[in-house]
Every structure is written in C-alpha cells, then in structure tokens.
C-alpha cells in the first residue's frame, strides 16, 4: 500500500504524537509499504531510510495562521503523489483519514477552563479564550476538517473522544473508527533496567528503597501538576516518598509552589529527559492527574514498563484500565485528598507490587501490533471508498 503521513513537525523529542508518527512510519516501512511523510520539519535520523520525505514550505507567521498555511501547502504537495491513502493528524484537512491524537480543540478548551480552582479564575480563563484569535481560528479550522464534504474517515483513540465528536459536531458513529493509541514496546526494553534505575536514583539523591512517583508532561497546567503538588503535601511525612517531574524545563512557577507548600524536599524537577525509559525505570508508579487527555501515551508507556498508574476520568486511556487492579482513576483533578489517598495506597510495597503485575498484563492486552493491524483495516476501507468515488 502507498501511504502518506501528514504532520507539520516530526521531531520525536518534542512529544508523543511525533514519536508515534516515527514508530508508525518505521512499522509501515518494515512491512514493505511505500511510506511518505509530508512535513515542514523532521528529524531525519529518527526516520527509517525507506521513508520518503516531501518538504512542505511553512513561512514565518503568527501562531494561529500556521495550521492554515501548512494545511493548504500540504494539500498542494500531496496532490502530486497519487497515494492510495493519506493520513492527517492535528490541524490538517482533506486527507482520506484523520487521526486527531490530541482530541478536539473545542473539548480541550472546555477542559482548560477548569484548570483554575475557583469561579473567578475559570471566568477569566473563558474570557481569555474569547479574546484569543487562536481560539476562533482553530475552532473554524476544526469545522473545516470534519464537516467538509466529502467527510473523512475519523479515527478516535477513546470512547470519550467519540462522545466529544457527537456532542460538539453531531458526527455519527458511522464516520468514526475506534483505534486506541499504542506504543512501540521496543523503546522500553528492560535488559538494563536495574542499572539505569540505580544510576538515576543516585543522580537525583533518591534512596533505593524510597517509593517514587513519576509525573511526565510538557503542558504542566493541563496535565495537573499543581493539584499533584497539593496532594503531595497531604501525604504523611512519616512515609518516605519522592516525586519526579519530567518534561518542560519551565519549572519556576512549580518550584515556587512546592516551596510554598513545604514539599520541595520530596520533589525532583528533572526538566527535559532525552531518554524517557530512564525516567520510567527510576520510578515505581505514574501519577497523571490530567484535566484532558484523549488517550495518554504516557500512561501506555508507564504500563508497558510495569508501572501502576493514577489518572483521571478525563483521560481516554483510563478506559484501558481495570482499577484498582492496575491503578486508580479519580473523578476530579482538584480533589487533592482523593489523589493523596491513591498515592498512599501505592506507597505500600505489597499493594504496589500487585498493581505492577496487573499493569504489565494491561499493557499486553493492547499492543502496538494490534493497533497497527486495526490501522491497516481503516486504511484499506479508506482506499476502497476513495476508489469507489
């Protein structure tokens, strides 16, 4: 099959979707498919040699204009390819299949408004959205993606996102295909796990027997770092505990909050981590109290590494869990007490060990290979529809 992948930046170090695109391109190439990437910026070293890259020129412009310019330029370049099927991700249109791994923009905005704890803060958040040109531009672009004719096949990565499509755009189930996210387990080979664990813990002054939680994200506000720090304050001081914070280097606000709450000695801010497996191997469980996540790759990666997880019902990946066997799902990220209680459960070595075994079983139930085969089915369906049209 001749497959085209379309995304403006494919640099795996930047985040989950870009890592996924590289994993998918590698698997397609290994399987003998003619694989093409249409992008404005890419990491050539991360891509398989067999992937053909088609540069898409993207001029300097304001943030809210970039997706429009990339989408239009991508379509112009794509038309010369005559591919059997094209796959777009965020903020592109006109492809045969769309896979919005980041969920819907309108749903993200609604959940962003819930990040402040009080009514005044939430009111100000709504006001900022109304005054933001990007808000209106991205909302219009989303309608262009999903409501234009002919309608694309849309892959959703959770039932939560499918419900958002119905709620916000009235898109029926017949246009949607449920394909949960998956990760390439080869990135988390554990032959050197104990060596990496000991090295990381020594570097960040964490005793070998101290239970350690991991929080990994780039968007700290949306993924719930502030509520997590409040929950850490509620943990009994008599219980040994360390929280590793990995992702964005912009930590000043959260270092200040940790100091204000008196938990600085229990938190290690690592900033950007070039090898995420090192962070997973150093930790004992993942805490991801997100306000919105369509289907968190971080959660899937943690399960693949045998880490129990704590997340919220606003994470579509929670649909893959069987709490409390492999972790916990809380109703509200702002419920610091519930979040602290869940963490306290996982500070117990016996409970944590049982959850770790269940986490590995949960990861085995939805593998990258299963995901890939389901993806090929959707590609074949899209190619048939295209040929019939």
N, C-alpha and C positions, 0 to 999 in steps of 0.2 A: 504494500500500500504506500502511496505517496502522501505524506503528512506534513502540513505546515503548522508551526507553532508561532504565535504572535504575542510578544510582550516587549515593552519599551526598554527594560533593563534586565539583563540576565547575569547577575553577579552574585553567586551563592552566598558570599559573605554578608550580603545586605539583608537576607531574610528567608523565611520559609518558602514562599511561593517560588522564588528564584532557584532555591535548592531543589524544589520539586520539579521544576522545568528541566533542570540539568539531569536529574535522576530519570525522568521520563524520556528525554532525548537519548540518553545512554541505553535505556532498555529497548526503545524502538530501533536504534541503530544495531544493537546486538541481534535483534530479531530479523534483521535484513530489510527493514522498511526504509524507503527513501525519506530521510528526515531533514526538514528545512526549518531554519529559525529566522524570523523577521524581527529585527531588534535595532535600537539606536545605540545600545551599549552592551557589551558582553565580555565575559571572562573566557578568552579563547583557551586558556589552559585547563579550565574546568569541563569544557565540552569535548565529546568524543570527536576524533578526527573525521569520522564519516558524516557528521552533521554539516550541512551546507548552510552557511550564514549569509543572509541577504541584508545588507545595511539599509536602515531606514533613517534618512536625514531628519533630525529634530532640532530646529533653530532655538536659540535662547529666547525665552518668553516668560510671561507671568505663569505662576503655578497652575491656575485654573484653565489656562489655554493649552497646556502641554498635551493632555489626553486627546483633545480635538485634533491638534496638529499631527500627533503620532497616528491616531486612528485613520485620518484621511490619507496620510502618506503611506501607511501600511497597506491600505486597500489598493492604492495605485500600484504599489510594488507587487502586491500579491496577485493582481490580475494577470501578470505576465507568466505566472508559474504553472497554471493549469493543474493544480493539485487535486487529488481525489477528495481530500477532506482538509479543512483548515480549523484550527482550534485557537480561540482567543480567551484571554483571562480577564484581567481587570481593565475597564475603561477603553475597550475597543468594540467595534461593531462590524457587522457584515460577514463575519466568519460563519461557517456551517454549524459549528458547535461553540458554545460559550460556557466557560467553567469559572464562575466568579468565586475563587477561593477565599476572597475577602468578604464574601456575602454581599448584601445590598447596601449601597451608600445610605439610602433613607433609613434603613434599620440601624446602621452604625450611628447615625446622627441622633436618633431617638435614644439609644443607649448612652451615647456621650453626654446627653443632657442629664443622666442620672449619676454621673460621677461625683458632682458636689454633694455633700451630705445634707444640706439644708435647702429650704424652698427658695431663699434669696439667690443662692449660688446657682440653683437649677434655672431660675428665671433669667439670670444673667447669661447662662450658657445658651439658652434658647434665643436670647436677643442677639448674641454674637453670631449665631448661625444665620439669623435673618439678615444681618448686616454684612455677611461674608459672601463675596462674589463667587468664591469656590463652591459654596453650598448650592447656589442656584445653578451654576454651570454643571456640576456633577449630577445634580438631580435631573436636569434636562438631558444630559448625556446618557443617563441610565434609561430614560424612556426611549431614547434613540436606539439603545442596544436591544431592548426586549420587546418593544411594542411596534417596531417597524415591520413591514412586510418585505419578503416572506419571513415568518418568525423562525429564529434559530432553534435548534435543539439546545436545551439548557441543562447542564449537569449541576446538581446541587450536592453539597457534601454532608448535609444533615437534614433531618425532617424539620428541624427548626427553620432552616433557610427556605425550605419548600413552603412552609407556612407563611414566611415573610413575602414570598412571591405572590401567594394568593391574597394576602392581606393588603399589600401596597399596590399591586398592579393587576389583580384579578386573573393571574395566569393559571390556567387549569393544569391538573396533574399530567395530562396527555402531552404537554410540551416539556415536562421535566423528567430527568432521569437521575435517580439517587445513586451517587457513587461517592461513598465516604473517602476522605483523604487516606493516604497511606504513605509510608516512608520506606526508603531502601535500607533494609537491615544491615547491609554490608558496611554501612557507615558506622556501625556500632559493634563491630567485632570485639569480643571481650577477652582475647587471649592475654592482654597486658593490663587488664583492669586493676588488679591489686597494686601493681607498680605505679600506675597513674594515680590511683586513689591515695596512696601513701605520699607521693610527690606533691599532689595538690594540697593535701591536708597539712603537710609540713610547710608549704609555701605560705598558706594563709592562717597558720597557727591554730589549727583545729586538732584537738586530741583524737587519737584513733578511735576511741570508744564513744565520742560525743555525737548524738543524733543530729544530723544535718539536713536541713530542708533547702531546696533549690527553687528560686524564682527566676525565670528566664523570659525576657521580653525586650522589645525596643520601645514600645509605647507604654511607659510606666503608668501613666494615669488610667488609660483604658483597661490595662490588664490587672489593676487593683493593688499596686504596691503600697499606696498609702493605707488602705484598710488592713493590709497584711502587717505593716509595722505596728498599727494599733493593736492587732491581735497578739503580736509577739509580746507586747507589754503585759498582756493578761496571763501569759504563761508563768507558772510558779518559778521563782528564782532558784528554788532548790533543784529543779530539773535541768540538767545540762542540755544546751541547745545552741545551734548556730544556724543562721540563715545566710545562704549565698545568693547575692543579687547579681545577675549576669545579663548583659545586653547593651543598653545605651551607656555611653560614657557620661551622659548628663545626669549626674547624681547629686549635685549640690543641694537641691531642694529636699531630697530624701535623706541625705546625711544630716541636714539641719533637723528634720522631723525625727529621725532616730535619736539624735542628741536630746531633743526636747522631751521625748517620751522616755528617755533613760535606758535605751536598748542598744546604744552604739556598740557596746562590748559583745553583743550577740549577733551583730550583722557584719558581713564582709561584702563590700562593694567591689566586684571584680571588673566592671565595665565590659568592653567587648572581649569575647572569648573566641579566638580563631578556630579552636577545636572543641565543639560543644560536647563531644563524647567525654572529654576530660571533666567537664562540669557535672555531667550526669554520673560519672563513675565516682566522683568525690562525694556525692550526696546520697542520702538514704530515702528521700521521698520528694515529690514535686508539689509545690503549692502554687496554684494558678487561679486566684480569685477574680476572674475576669468579669468585666461588665458586658463584653460582647466578643465572641469568637465563633465564627461559623463552624469550624471543626479544627481545633487547635493541633498543629503539627507538633508543638512542644509536648503536648500530652501524649501523643502517639510515640514520640521518641522516648519519653520517660518510661512508658510501658514496655517498649522494646528493650530498654536497659534494666527491666525488672524493678522499676521504682513505683511504689504506690502513689496515687495522685489525690490531691484535694482540689476541686474546682467548683464552678457554679452552674446553675441550670441555664445560664446564658452562654454556655459553651456547647456547641453542637456535638463535640466529641464526647460529651458526658453520656450521650445515647449509646456509646460503645462500652460503658462501664456497667458493673453489677455491684453497686455499693450495698453494704460496706465491705464486701469481699476483697475488692481491689482498690479501695479508696473511699472517698466521700464526695458528695455533691451537695452544696449548700444552696439555699434559696436566694439569699441576698448578700452581695459582697460587703455591704455595710454592716452586716451582723458580725461584729468583732468577736463577740462571745462564742458564737457557734463555730467560727473559724478557729478560734483558740482551742475549743474543745476537740475539734477534729485533729488538730496538730498534736494535742496532748495524747490522744489515742495512739498516734503513730510514734510517740516517744517511747512507748512500751516495746521492748525488743521482741517479745513473743508475738504481739499483735502485728508489728511491722513486718516480721518475717513471714507470717501467714499471708499478709497482703502482697508482699513481694512475689511470692509464688503465684498468687492469683493474677497479679499484674502481667507476669510472663505469659500465662495462659490466655489472658485477654488479648495481648498483642498478637498471639499466634492465630487468633480467630479471624483476623482481617489483615492479610499480608499484602505486601506490595504486588506480588504476583496475581493475587485475586483481583486487586484493584486494576491492574494492567489488563487482565483478560476482560473485565467488565468495560473498561475504556475502549478496547478494540471492538466490542459489540456495539457500543454507541457510535464509534467511527464508521463501522460497516452500515449501520442504519442511516447515518447522515449521508454517506456516499450514495446509497440507494435512492434516498429522497432527492438528492442533487441530480442524479442521472435521470430519474423519472420526470423531473421538472424541465 
